[in-house]
Amino acid sequence: MGRLFLIAFFPMQLRLLFSDSHDPLFNLAVEDCIFRQMPADSAVLFLWRNDHTVVIGRAQNPWKECNTQRMTEDGVTLARRQSGGGAVFHDLGNTCFTFMAGKPGYDKAVSTQILLNALHTLGIAAEASGRNDLVVQVADGPRKISGSAYRETLDRGFHHGTMLLNTNLTRLADYLNPDPKKLQAKGVASIRSRVANLSEFKPDIDHAQLCTALTQAFFAHYGSETTAEHISPEAFPDLPGFAEQYAKQKSWGWNFGRTPDFMHTLDTRFAWGGVELHFDVENGVISRARLFTDSLNPAALEAFAAQLPGTLYQPQALQAFLNAWLAQYLEAPELQAFGDWLISEVC
């Protein structure tokens, strides 16, 4: 019994971090490093914001979930996180939070209650709904104001998510509504919910105010306080392996290449004939291609399909491949039109 008492009530060492960076790749790398390295008897609250970002779950297909072409045009960063769940849009109207704790102290019900307590001190009567949402009840039904995702290992766990303060909900719709593509994709699809900003219920709310409320609720739960640490690319904590984790977080291979296998089917009709192209994509690389056409001169297109496997499924890599392929066929405007169409579809 004595040993069980010590395990259940051993005091947690608190750590509070604020990121002064709005770079999602930096923030997610910091989050992962702290999670891997924190002592098992600690509880951490990490508060941060990302700007111009879509964050997807670790098992999602970005081309299925997002309007990647619009994101590229608007300079919106795509970032894959370590946890599961769906795709979310971040701007500076979002507050991101991460609760981490060692086991057996880790319990997502605890962090959820801290979030609710903080909102209640601000006069916002939110409640938990489903697996991972916080909602506010309005006349026409619940409106989602926060979504979460989770990750656990044998000895620790984390709960992270976002609070919608005054985000641009129009932009959210722009980037999380993908162009219609004939993708037969594996992976987890996002569930769309009716959302609302907290500013609809408390017009003067801002990031600093919410952070203060979350910090106070965090301290109140554990009955202890600690000094906040501010981190940024210029002043981040001494985290062994951070450079490697940051490089991974920034890589195309992690954000796009880790996508579950899928098949993409494209078809269109030109003045000189129709084209139907099927290709399989594995780990972000085209592994198989089949092309069907009623063109009177199909040899060049057949050669294209035969040579395509091994190319990254990204516009830059496909453009380089197309340039080399087109160089073999001088003065072939119909093939150039085919190439332009393909690049416009694969984004």
N, C-alpha and C positions, 0 to 999 in steps of 0.2 A: 504493500500500500504506500509506503514511504517513497518508493521509487516512482510510482505512478503520480504521486503528488508533485514531485519535482519536475517530471516531464510536462505535466499539464500547466503548471504555474510558473515555470522558469521564466524570468523576465526577458523580454525581447529587447535587443539593441536596436534603437531606431536610427534611420538615416533618411534625410529629406534632401532631395535634389531638384533644382530648377535648371532647365536648359535655356540659355540665352540665344540658342541657334534655332532658326526656322527651317533648317535642312533636314528633311525626313531621313535621309540616308545616314547622316551623323547621329540623329536621335535614336534611330532603331539599332544602330551599332552599339551605342552607349548602353541602351537598355539590355541588349543581349549580353554584353560583357559583364555588366553589373550582376545580372541574373546568374550567370555561370560562376561568378567569383565571390558572391556575398557569403558571409558566414551563415551557417545553418540556424543560428539563434538570433537572426536579425529580421527586422521588418522595414521595408523600404517604401517610400512614396516618391515617385518621380513625376514631375509636372512639366509639360512641354507643349509646344505648338509647331505645326508644320504649315508651310505656305505653298499654294499652287501644287497640290499633291493628290494623287489617288493611291491609296494603300489597299493592296489585295491580300487575301489570306494565302497561306503557304500552299494550299492545294487548288488554287484557282487558275483559270486560263485568262490572261489579260485581254486577249483578242476577243474573247467571248463576253467578258464582263464590261469592257470599257470601250469608249470611242477613242481608240489609240491615235487615229489620224487627227482628230480635233485636239487631242492632248499635245501632240507634236507641234501642231501649228501654233498653239497658245502657250507653249513652254511649260506645260504641266508635267511634273515628275511622276513616274510610276515607281512605287516601292513595294516590294513583297515583304511581309512581316513573317515572324517565326511561328505565330499562332494561327489557328484556323479561322473560320468565319468568312464573312463576305467583304465585298469591296466598299470603301468609304471615300468620300471626297473631303480633303482638309484645306482650309484656308485659315487666316488669322482670326476668324470668327469661331474657331473650334478651340477648346481646351482639351489636350490629351493627358490622360492620367495612367500611371502604372503602379499597382500595388504588388509588392513581392514579399514573400515570407518563407522561412524554412518550415518544414514539417516537424511535429504535428500542428504547429501554430497556423499554417496556411489554411484558409477557409474563404472561398469566394463569397460566402454569405456575410462574412465580417466586412470585407471591402465594399460589398454592395450596401450594407447598412451605413458605413461611413459616408458613402456618397449621398444616400438619402438624408442622413442627419445634416450634412453640410447644406443641402438644398433647403431643408426645412428651416434652418437658421436664416436663410435668405428669403423666407416667406413663400417658397415654392413647394407645393404639396405633390411631390412626385411619388411614384410607387414602382416596384419591380414588376415586370411582365414577361412571361415566357421564360426562355432559357437565359437571355442576356440583354434585355432592354430595360430602360427606365422610361416611363411614360407619365404624362400629365393628362388627367381626364378633363375634357372640354364637352360642350353641349352635344357635339356630333360624334363623340367617341374619343378613344385614347389617341394621343399624339406622341410619337417617339421623340425624346430629347437626348437620349444617350444609348449607344450600343457598345457591347463589350465582346472580348474574346479572351481565351484562357490558354495557359500552357502549364503542364506539370511534369516534373521528373520524380525520381524516387524520393528525393529529400527536400524538394522545394516546389513552389508554384508561383505563377503570377496571373494577375487579372489586369488587363488594360483595355482602354476604350476612349471614347470621345464624348464631350458635352457640346451640344450645339448652342452657342451663345447668340451670335448674330451672323451666322454664315450666310453666304450668298446661295440660296436654295436653287436659284435658276442655274447657276454654274454646276451645282451638284447634278442636276438633270442633264446638263450638256455632256458631262463626261462619263456618267454611269449608265447612259443609254447607248449601247454600241450600235454601229451601223449594222443593218441586217446582213449577215454573212451565213453562207451555208456551211456552218461548222458543226461537225459531229464531234463534240468535245466531251472528254471525261473531266472529272473534277467537281468541285462544289460550286453551285450557282448561288448568287446573292439573292436574298429575299428582300424585296422592296417594301418599305413601310411608309405610312403617313407620318411625316416628321414636322417638328415645330422648333423654332428657336426659343431659348429661355427668355430672350428679350421681349417676346410676346406676353410673358407673364410678369417680368420685372424689367421695365424698359432701360433702367440705368445699369444693368449688370455688365461687367466686363471681366477680362481674364484675371486681372489682379485681384478683384473682389472674390471671384470663385476660388482662386488659389488660396486666399486667406481662409475662406470658409472650410475648404478641404483640409488644409493644414491643421486648423483648430480641431476639426472633427477627428482627424488622425491621432493627434496628441491626446485628445479626450478619451478615445477608446483605449489606448495603451497606458494612460495615466502617467505619461512621461513626455518630455520634450527634448529636442536636439537642435543644434544650429544648422541652418540651411546652407547647402553648398550650391554655388552657381557654376555651371559648366558651359563650355563653348568650344569650337574648334581651336581657339587660341588658349583656352584654360580648362582643359578637361582633367578629371582625376587620373591618377597613375593607375592605368588599367592594363595589365599584361595582355598582350595579344590584340590590343585595340586596332593597331594599324592593319593587321590581317583581316580582322572582322569588318572594318570599315571598307577595305578594298573589296571584300566579298559582297557587302551590302550594296556597293555601287556598281557591281558587275552586271553586264547583260545576262551572263549565265545564270545568276541567281534570280534576277527580277523577271526575265523572260524565259531563259533556257530551262528553268526548273518546271515549266508548265507540263502538266500531264499530257500524254500522247493524245493527238487528235487528228482528224482528217478534214481537209478543206476542199470544197468543191466550188469551182468558179465556172461561169459560162456567160457568153455574150455572142453577139452577131455583128460582124463587120460587113462592109459592102462586098468583100471578096469571099465571105463564108462564115460559118459559125465555128466556135471553139468551145470545147468543154474540157476543163483541166481538173484532175483529181490528184491531190498529193497528201501523203501521210507525213506527220511531223512528230518526231520523237526527241525529247529534251531540247526543243527549239530548233532542231535541224531537220530539213526535208529528207526523209529516208526513202521515199518511193514516189514516183510521178507517172501519171498516165494521161495522155492527151488524145482527144477525139475531135476530128474536124472534117467538114465537107469541102475544104479548100481544094482547088484543082492542083495546087503545088504544096503538098503537105510535108515534104522531106525536111525542110528547115524546122518546122514545128515539131516533128518527130525527133529530130536531133536535140532540140531544146529539152524535151521531156526526158530523153535518155541521159542527158548530161546534168540535169538539175539536182538529183540526189547528192547530199553532202553539203548543200548550201544552207546557210542560216536563214531562218524564217524571219527576215527583217528587211526593210526597204533598202538599206545601204548595201547589204550583201547581195540582194537580188539585183540591184542596179549594176553592181560590179560584174555579176555573172552575165546580165543582159548585154552590157557593153562589149564584153569579150565575145559573146555569141553573135551579136549584130555585126561585129567587125568582119565576120566571115562572109557577110552577105551585103555587098555594097549596093547602094541605091535600091533599097527594099522598103519603101514607105509603109507597106502593109505589115511588115514585121516590126517596124518602129511603133506603129499604132498598137500592135499586140503588146509590146513591151511597156508602153505608156499605160495601157489599161491594167496590166498586171500590177505595176507599182502602185497605181491608185487603189487597188483592191487589197493589197497586203500591207497594212499599216497597223 
